[in-house]
Amino acid sequence: MRSLVWGYMTADKNDYSQYAIDKRRIEISYKSKIEGPDRTMNFEIRQFQPEDIGSVISINRLCLPENYPEQFFMGLYYHAPKAFFVAVSEDKVIGYIMCRIERGISHFSRRPIKKGHIVSIAVRPEYRRHGIGTTLIESAINGMIEYGAIETFLEVRQSNVDAISVYESLGFKVKSVLKGYYRDGESAYLMAKRLLTEDTSVE
Ligand SMILES: CC(C)(COP(=O)(O)OP(=O)(O)OC[C@H]1O[C@@H](n2cnc3c(N)ncnc32)[C@H](O)[C@@H]1OP(=O)(O)O)[C@@H](O)C(=O)NCCC(=O)NCCS
């Protein structure tokens, strides 16, 4: 069973107004809900550090067709370090999430707001379905809220049913289809989730 470390995890999944800021390291023991042999997995989520860059790039290349130069990852780290996390198990980096804080029009109203853009997330294949992707997203959301974001959004390939399931389970909604978004011509869903009501945002 997952030990609940952050206040908001115990609250309604869609209400992030109660959560406690400033938990840089979370130690989590999570037992997968999948039936079958015991699949308990111990992992830790912590903020990305520059020395993690090699591991993060290899996970990105292993798991996704969208690959980036090192400067791109480091640029996001300098831009929003509190929304760039890695998952670690037995001293090995096994997953990451990185985000950008942007200003733009709300996906839920027509007002200009600050949003957290999930630019990339991946978990090494052998560590999937243990709640690591979910916990990375929850951690990044905490960071986004610290930066004053009141919504989060991302793009996902229409064929990426695994990722879409994770996002839906966290309350993300499909807001539009981005035709031919990817280089190979595949379209994306733009999925978004409200984090806070506009009048409770932190500037
Ligand atoms: C998307 C990704 C990060 C999810 O990581 P993960 O650690 O496996 O996710 P979780 O274990 O937190 O999954 C949470 C829930 O999402 C759903 N889910 C996740 N993977 C699923 C799958 N393959 N099939 C069905 N449901 C799935 C399940 O409801 C799961 O909960 P459960 O295991 O208790 O049933 C991982 O699949 C990945 O790295 N994929 C390749 C990279 C990628 O596509 N990134 C997203 C680009 S937009």
The ligand as a Gaussian input file, in Angstrom:
#p B3LYP/6-31G(d) Opt

LIG

0 1
 C        2.705000       6.521000     -19.538000
 C        3.648000       5.928000     -18.496000
 C        4.607000       7.014000     -18.017000
 C        2.812000       5.403000     -17.301000
 O        3.713000       4.979000     -16.285000
 P        3.282000       3.870000     -15.209000
 O        4.253000       3.971000     -14.096000
 O        3.139000       2.550000     -15.845000
 O        1.823000       4.391000     -14.771000
 P        0.996000       3.934000     -13.485000
 O        1.524000       2.650000     -12.947000
 O        0.976000       5.086000     -12.570000
 O       -0.457000       3.692000     -14.094000
 C       -1.574000       4.261000     -13.460000
 C       -2.835000       3.714000     -14.047000
 O       -2.942000       4.037000     -15.427000
 C       -3.552000       2.923000     -16.117000
 N       -2.571000       2.279000     -17.016000
 C       -1.256000       2.513000     -17.073000
 N       -0.676000       1.744000     -18.020000
 C       -1.674000       1.019000     -18.552000
 C       -1.730000       0.015000     -19.560000
 N       -0.634000      -0.409000     -20.200000
 N       -2.937000      -0.514000     -19.866000
 C       -4.048000      -0.128000     -19.213000
 N       -4.063000       0.806000     -18.228000
 C       -2.897000       1.369000     -17.918000
 C       -3.967000       1.948000     -15.047000
 O       -5.249000       2.335000     -14.610000
 C       -2.933000       2.225000     -13.979000
 O       -3.354000       1.851000     -12.681000
 P       -3.227000       0.302000     -12.218000
 O       -1.865000      -0.180000     -12.592000
 O       -3.421000       0.382000     -10.730000
 O       -4.314000      -0.415000     -12.942000
 C        4.426000       4.710000     -19.086000
 O        3.497000       3.821000     -19.658000
 C        5.456000       5.103000     -20.128000
 O        6.596000       5.464000     -19.804000
 N        5.087000       5.021000     -21.426000
 C        6.032000       5.349000     -22.507000
 C        6.312000       6.835000     -22.570000
 C        5.022000       7.600000     -22.839000
 O        4.177000       7.176000     -23.596000
 N        4.927000       8.778000     -22.209000
 C        3.748000       9.629000     -22.344000
 C        3.881000      10.493000     -23.534000
 S        2.484000      11.608000     -23.678000

